[in-house]
């Protein structure tokens, strides 16, 4: 099986290089080409008893490198790849812009990657490149932030969007006594997951916590310094602001750093999504009362196993199929090829020292 994979990569490297050049010259794939690729995937049948071949080349392409959240998630992916005797790699941009991932996908396609696991900076910007990768035989798994469903085989979701949104609104409402002005500090303006959560947060707040007034959403682009500056700007623009929700690990830590050294510490509540290690000092010094997240290492671990199951033919991405994800156990594919990791965990002073990621 390993020699077969090697041969496929050699053939793919030559054939797809030509495909990438040709497609670029023609200005992208056509509707017919996309339907052909989708029809081919739809016609495949799953073999749940198939063995995962050794030597699978599984590449992780996060939104950006040097992001603490993705460093943890990709480490989980690497651990899973080691367990199945595969070949792990990690590539990606240093800035989380919409089109920054395209060139990396093209390179992985030319190299004949068996599985590409990516968190999309934009739901549509990388679709053409992913279509080319799939046409070359790669399986595409998105995690954390999805593309349009037709651009990939599976999406590994952290938790249900509704659960994530409700957890953050409930935490904020509890911390500010159920009423007051609240702002949202998001990542990039085009981030699929962030935008879905924000819309659900707004609708849930209006229904369940009408005393919360969400006054604005600003974007730190998942950059520490910009998120820090956006926090400062929010507090200057809205002097009556009672809380900030930041559903991004870079944003919440930058906001906490600003608040911890300012007159607003203890006066303006902060919650959102962060990792225990980056938020521990701010919980212990009283800047942050509670925040939430899933285990990003488990998310990357699950994404790698899902990609391996696709590559082995154990699943095709159809609703109702099941696969084993190592120590995490069995998972079921839901509608639109979505697999949900589980419920978010709330971290506070009572439990934060129980976690190390």
C-alpha positions in Angstrom: 0.0 0.0 0.0 2.8 2.4 0.8 4.4 1.9 -2.6 1.0 2.7 -4.2 0.7 5.9 -2.2 4.2 6.9 -3.3 3.4 6.2 -6.9 0.2 8.3 -6.7 2.1 11.2 -5.2 4.7 11.1 -8.0 2.0 11.0 -10.7 0.0 13.7 -8.9 2.9 16.0 -8.6 3.3 16.1 -12.4 -0.4 15.9 -13.4 -1.7 18.4 -10.8 1.1 20.9 -11.5 -0.2 21.1 -15.0 -3.8 21.3 -13.8 -3.0 24.2 -11.4 -1.2 26.1 -14.2 -4.0 25.4 -16.7 -6.7 26.3 -14.3 -5.0 29.6 -13.3 -4.6 30.5 -16.9 -8.3 29.9 -17.5 -9.4 32.0 -14.5 -10.6 29.1 -12.3 -12.7 25.9 -12.5 -16.0 25.8 -14.3 -19.3 24.8 -12.8 -19.2 21.6 -14.9 -15.7 20.6 -13.5 -16.9 21.2 -9.9 -20.0 19.0 -10.5 -17.8 16.2 -12.0 -15.6 16.1 -8.9 -18.6 16.2 -6.6 -20.4 13.4 -8.6 -17.3 11.3 -8.4 -17.2 11.6 -4.6 -20.9 11.0 -4.3 -20.6 7.7 -6.2 -18.0 6.2 -3.8 -19.1 3.6 -1.3 -17.7 3.2 2.2 -16.0 0.1 3.6 -16.1 0.4 7.4 -13.7 -2.5 7.8 -11.0 -1.1 5.6 -7.6 -0.8 7.2 -5.9 2.6 7.4 -2.8 2.3 5.2 0.6 3.3 6.6 2.4 6.2 5.2 -0.6 8.5 4.6 0.7 12.1 4.0 -1.6 14.2 6.2 -0.9 18.0 6.0 -2.3 20.6 8.4 -2.9 24.1 7.1 -4.2 26.3 9.9 -5.4 29.9 9.5 -2.0 31.1 10.5 1.2 29.8 12.0 2.5 30.9 15.4 -1.1 31.1 16.7 -1.2 29.4 20.2 -4.6 27.9 19.5 -3.6 26.2 16.2 -0.2 25.2 17.7 -2.1 23.1 20.2 -4.7 21.8 17.6 -2.0 20.8 15.1 -0.1 19.0 17.8 -3.1 16.9 18.4 -3.2 16.2 14.7 0.4 15.2 14.7 -0.2 12.8 17.6 -3.0 11.1 15.7 -0.9 10.8 12.5 1.9 9.2 14.5 -0.6 6.6 15.9 -1.6 5.5 12.4 2.0 5.5 11.2 1.4 8.4 8.8 3.5 11.3 7.6 2.6 14.6 9.3 3.3 18.1 8.0 2.3 21.6 8.9 2.3 24.6 6.6 0.6 27.9 6.5 0.7 31.7 6.3 1.8 34.0 9.1 -1.2 36.3 8.5 -4.8 35.2 8.5 -6.0 36.9 5.3 -8.7 35.5 3.0 -6.4 34.3 0.2 -3.2 33.6 2.1 -3.8 29.8 2.2 -4.2 29.3 -1.6 -0.5 28.9 -2.5 0.0 26.4 0.3 -2.9 24.3 -1.0 -1.5 24.4 -4.5 1.9 23.2 -3.2 0.3 20.4 -1.2 -1.6 19.3 -4.3 1.5 19.2 -6.4 3.3 17.2 -3.7 0.4 14.6 -3.7 -0.8 15.0 -0.1 -3.3 12.3 0.8 -5.2 14.4 3.2 -5.3 18.2 3.7 -6.7 19.4 7.0 -7.4 23.2 7.0 -9.1 25.9 9.0 -10.4 28.4 6.4 -9.8 32.1 6.7 -12.7 32.6 4.2 -15.5 30.3 3.2 -15.0 30.7 -0.5 -11.5 32.1 -1.2 -9.8 28.7 -1.1 -12.5 26.6 -2.8 -11.0 26.6 -6.3 -7.6 25.4 -4.9 -9.3 22.7 -2.8 -11.3 21.6 -5.8 -8.0 21.0 -7.6 -6.6 19.1 -4.6 -9.6 16.8 -4.6 -9.4 16.3 -8.3 -5.9 15.1 -7.7 -7.0 12.5 -5.2 -6.6 14.4 -1.9 -9.2 14.2 0.8 -10.1 17.6 2.3 -11.1 18.0 5.9 -11.9 21.4 7.4 -11.8 22.0 11.1 -12.5 25.0 13.4 -13.6 27.2 10.5 -15.4 25.7 7.5 -15.5 26.4 3.8 -18.6 26.2 1.7 -19.6 22.5 2.1 -19.1 21.6 -1.6 -15.4 22.5 -1.3 -14.5 19.7 1.2 -15.3 16.2 2.3 -15.8 16.7 6.0 -16.0 19.5 8.5 -14.9 18.9 12.1 -16.8 21.3 14.3 -15.7 22.2 17.8 -19.2 22.1 19.1 -22.6 23.1 17.8 -22.6 26.8 16.8 -25.7 27.3 19.0 -24.0 25.8 22.0 -20.9 28.0 21.6 -23.0 31.1 21.1 -25.3 30.4 24.1 -22.4 29.6 26.4 -20.7 33.0 25.7 -23.9 35.0 26.1 -24.9 33.2 29.3 -21.4 33.8 30.8 -21.5 37.5 30.0 -25.1 38.0 31.3 -24.1 36.3 34.5 -21.0 38.4 35.0 -22.7 41.8 34.4 -26.0 41.2 36.1 -28.1 40.6 33.1 -28.1 44.1 31.5 -25.7 46.6 30.0 -23.8 47.4 26.8 -21.6 44.6 25.4 -19.2 44.6 22.5 -17.8 41.8 20.4 -14.1 41.5 19.5 -13.9 39.0 16.7 -11.1 37.6 14.5 -11.3 38.4 10.8 -14.4 39.9 9.2 -14.7 36.8 6.8 -14.2 34.1 9.4 -17.0 31.5 8.8 -17.1 30.3 12.4 -16.9 33.7 14.1 -19.6 35.2 11.9 -22.0 32.2 12.6 -21.4 32.4 16.3 -21.9 36.2 16.4 -25.3 36.0 14.5 -26.4 33.3 16.9 -25.2 35.3 19.9 -27.2 38.3 18.8 -30.4 36.3 18.3 -30.0 34.3 21.5 -29.3 37.5 23.5 -32.4 39.2 22.2 -34.5 36.1 23.1 -33.0 35.0 26.4 -31.2 38.0 27.8 -33.0 41.1 26.4 -31.1 43.3 28.9 -27.9 42.8 27.0 -27.3 45.5 24.3 -24.7 44.4 21.8 -23.5 47.7 20.5 -20.8 46.8 18.0 -18.5 44.1 16.5 -14.8 45.0 15.9 -12.1 42.8 14.3 -8.6 42.2 15.6 -7.7 40.0 12.6 -6.3 37.4 15.0 -3.3 39.7 15.6 -2.3 40.3 19.2 -1.4 44.0 18.8 -4.4 44.9 16.7 -6.8 43.1 19.1 -5.1 45.0 22.0 -5.7 48.3 20.2 -9.3 47.4 19.3 -10.0 46.7 23.0 -8.6 50.2 23.9 -10.8 51.7 21.1 -13.9 50.0 22.4 -13.5 51.4 25.9 -12.9 54.9 24.6 -15.8 54.8 22.2 -18.3 53.3 24.6 -17.7 54.8 28.1 -20.6 52.8 29.5 -19.5 49.5 28.2 -20.0 46.7 30.7 -18.5 43.7 28.9 -16.5 42.4 25.9 -17.0 39.0 24.3 -14.1 37.7 22.2 -14.8 34.4 20.5 -11.1 34.0 19.5 -8.1 32.9 21.5 -5.9 35.7 20.2 -8.5 38.4 20.9 -9.5 37.3 24.4 -5.9 37.2 25.6 -5.0 40.5 24.1 -8.2 42.1 25.6 -7.3 40.6 29.0 -3.8 42.0 28.8 -5.2 45.4 28.2 -7.8 45.3 30.9 -5.4 43.8 33.5 -3.3 46.9 33.3 -6.0 49.5 33.0 -8.6 51.3 35.2 -11.2 49.0 33.6 -10.0 45.9 35.5 -12.9 44.6 37.6 -15.3 47.2 36.0 -15.6 45.7 32.5 -16.2 42.0 32.2 -14.5 39.8 29.6 -15.4 36.4 28.3 -15.2 34.4 25.1 -13.1 31.5 23.9 -9.5 31.0 25.1 -7.1 28.4 26.3 -6.4 27.8 30.0 -2.7 28.3 29.7 -2.9 31.7 28.0 -5.8 32.9 30.3 -4.6 31.5 33.7 -2.9 34.6 34.9 -5.9 36.8 34.1 -8.3 34.5 35.9 -6.1 34.4 39.0 -5.6 38.2 39.0 -9.3 38.8 38.7 -9.4 40.3 35.2 -11.5 37.4 33.9 -14.1 35.5 35.8 -14.9 32.7 33.4 -14.5 31.8 29.7 -15.1 28.7 27.5 -13.5 26.5 24.9 -13.3 22.9 23.7 -9.9 21.1 23.8 -8.2 22.2 20.6 -5.8 19.2 20.8 -8.8 16.9 20.6 -10.1 18.9 17.7 -6.9 18.4 15.7 -6.7 14.8 16.8 -10.2 14.1 15.6 -9.6 15.9 12.3 -6.6 13.7 11.5 -8.4 10.5 12.2 -11.4 11.7 10.1 -9.0 12.4 7.2 -7.4 9.0 7.6 -10.8 7.3 7.6 -11.7 9.1 4.3 -8.4 8.2 2.7 -8.8 4.5 3.8 -12.3 4.4 2.4 -13.9 3.7 5.8 -16.2 6.6 5.2 -17.1 8.9 2.2 -18.5 11.8 4.2 -22.1 10.7 3.9 -24.6 11.4 6.7 -24.9 8.5 9.2 -21.5 6.9 8.5 -19.3 6.2 11.6 -15.6 5.9 12.2 -13.2 5.3 15.1 -11.0 8.2 16.2 -8.4 6.6 18.4 -8.8 7.3 22.1 -11.8 9.6 21.4 -13.9 6.7 20.3 -16.6 6.5 17.7 -18.0 9.5 15.8 -20.9 9.8 13.4 -21.0 12.0 10.3 -23.9 14.4 10.4 -25.7 16.5 7.8 -23.5 18.3 5.2 -20.5 16.2 6.2 -20.3 17.7 9.7 -18.7 15.9 12.7 -19.1 17.6 16.1 -16.4 17.2 18.7 -18.6 17.9 21.8 -19.8 20.5 24.2 -17.6 23.5 25.2 -16.0 23.5 28.7 -16.3 26.5 31.0 -13.0 27.5 32.7 -12.9 29.5 36.0 -10.7 29.8 39.1 -12.0 26.6 40.5 -10.9 24.3 37.6 -8.4 26.2 35.4 -5.4 24.5 37.0 -6.9 21.1 36.1 -6.0 21.8 32.4 -2.7 22.2 30.6 -3.1 23.4 27.0 
